[in-house]
Amino acid sequence: MTQNQQINAGPPREVEEALARVERLLDAHAGDLDEPGRARRDLADVREEADSDDPDTERMEGALTRLGRRVTGVAVLAEAVHALGTAIGVGG
């Protein structure tokens, strides 16, 4: 075993923090969105794949694209979704 091998399961800390930030911002700006429920479902899809042992990057990209469209009117949310995509390594 090398030092670089990851022992724990789940997404890296950077991804987990980016997911949590988007979730907090969705809660804070729900009133500014046309479809906050659907935005939350898109985020749940991203989280599910990020937590998976075999993440489907195509599914994550689709969910991030939809989420990005849903939050485009709220700059801080759009930036957070972009940062999430960058942290995950898709759509960024």
N, C-alpha and C positions, 0 to 999 in steps of 0.2 A: 504494500500500500504506500502511495506517495502522499505528501502533504497536500497536494492539489485535489485529491479525491474528496468528493463531497459525501459526508456521512449522513447528514440529515436530509429528509425529503422535503418537498415543497419548493416554492419559488425563492430565488435569491432575495436578500433583504431589500435591495434597491427596487425590485419589482413589487414586493409586498408594500413598501412605503408608497410607491406610485399608485398602486391600487387603492390604498387607504386614503390618499390625498384626493383622488378623483371621487371616491365615495363621499368624503366629507363635503367636497364642493358641490356634488349633486344634491346633497341634503340642503346645503346653504342656499342654493340657487334654483331649487325646484320650481319656485313660483315664476322664474324667468324663462322656463322651458315649456315648449308646447307639449312634449311627450316625456315627462320625467319618469313615468313608470317603465316605458320602453327603454329609456336610457339606462335605467337601473338593471333591466334584464340584459342589455348588451354588456354592461360591466360584469354582471354575474357570469355570462358566457366566457368573457376574457379570464376572469378569476378561475373558473372551473378548468379551463384548458391550462392555465399557468400552474395550477395545483396538480395536474395530471402527471402520471409517470410517463405518458406518451402524448405530449401536447400536440394538437392539430393546429399548426401554424396558419393554415388556410382559414380555419374557423375563427381563430383569433383575429386575423386580418379583417375578415368580414365584420366581426363584431366591433372592432375598433373603427372601421370605416363608418358603420352605421352610427356608432356613438359619437364620432366626430361630427357627423352631419347634424345630429340632434342637439349638440351643444354649441354649434358654430356661432350663435348670437351672444354667447357669454365668453368673452376673451379669456378670462382666467381658467375657465373649464376647458376651452379648446386647447390652451397651452398645456394643461395638465394631461389631457388625453394624448397629445403629441409626445409629451415626456414619457408617458406610460408605454406608448408604442416603441419609443427609443430604448427604454429599459428592457422591454421584452425582446427587442430585436426584430420587430415587424412594423410595417407601416410608418416608420419614423424616418 
